Amino acid sequence: GQTMQEELHAAGIPVYAEQTAGYFAATEVETMLSLLRVIDNPLQDIPLAAVLRSPIVGLREEQLAQIRIHYPTGPFHQAVLQYADERPPQESWERRLRQFFGRLDLWRTEARRGALSELLTMLYRETGYLDYVAALENGQQRQANLRALYDRARQYEAGSYRGLFRFLRFVDRLQEAGNDMGEARTIGENEDVVRIMTIHKSKGLEFPVVFVAGMGKQFNTMDLKSQFLLHKDLGFGPMAVEPSMQLRYPSLAALGIRQKLRRDMLAEEMRVLYVALTRAREKLILVGSSKDLAKSVTDWGRQDDSERLSDEDL
């Protein structure tokens, strides 16, 4: 879906996709969260290196290495602080480094005094980062993501919680749980756009023209290849082991459960396919690819009856 979205953007075609992930992984959001982590606690190597390497400070890898060469022992954040404090700035990047730590003290004071949303407003204004991302590829989306971070900070503080540290812990818990907030939307779902969605999300909807993509892919059968098969009705199907001969083979229970799981999987795939094929009002276009089209067409033409589902299987 992400690849299709990027290609449509590149062709100048407006596209809408309901994103459920990708927000925290966006470079501009990662960078701003790293800056917030450094403001909360500067003694963190990875967030500090991320901010120094970002356009906010603009250091290159060679300059980060030069800092470490001058102060080879101790944590990296300690080396950076010493370099900025003890060495008179001569080159432009050394002046930028010292200026950054001067502003960092002001930002840390603001973080203790005011609201998180006010801190973000100050950061966007003083770093110029919000304007910077607008000039990058897909700049409108990047700016929307940064504005969404501001909005979510305001929503967070509208509750009973306050403060930068608590907000960062909230973000950490979301990431640890595998949750994401989805990229900010720049185009509404009711506008004249190409809409990208899963087949499940399309259930109950109709469209003038529908492309069903990825038809050349095989079904995901990884669950059928596990050494331990589970079925809600049939129970547990382990592999049988012969230690003396160093053999492992599926037990009778595993074979039965595998066949049942396979039938259930195919039945579900057929139901999903039915949904996909009945969404179009005027035109339905199926899109797929094959490494060897001639061989695939031959195989499709002589499919064994055992590979087809009968009414009894469903």
Secondary structure as UniProt FT lines:
FT   HELIX           2..10
FT   TURN            11..12
FT   STRAND          15..17
FT   TURN            23..25
FT   HELIX           27..40
FT   HELIX           45..53
FT   TURN            55..57
FT   HELIX           61..70
FT   HELIX           76..86
FT   HELIX           92..113
FT   HELIX           116..127
FT   HELIX           129..134
FT   TURN            137..138
FT   HELIX           139..157
FT   TURN            158..160
FT   HELIX           164..176
FT   TURN            177..178
FT   TURN            189..190
FT   STRAND          194..196
FT   HELIX           199..202
FT   TURN            203..204
FT   STRAND          207..212
FT   TURN            215..216
FT   HELIX           222..225
FT   STRAND          228..231
FT   TURN            232..234
FT   STRAND          235..242
FT   TURN            243..246
FT   STRAND          247..250
FT   HELIX           252..277
FT   STRAND          280..286
FT   HELIX           293..301
FT   HELIX           305..307
FT   TURN            311..313
//
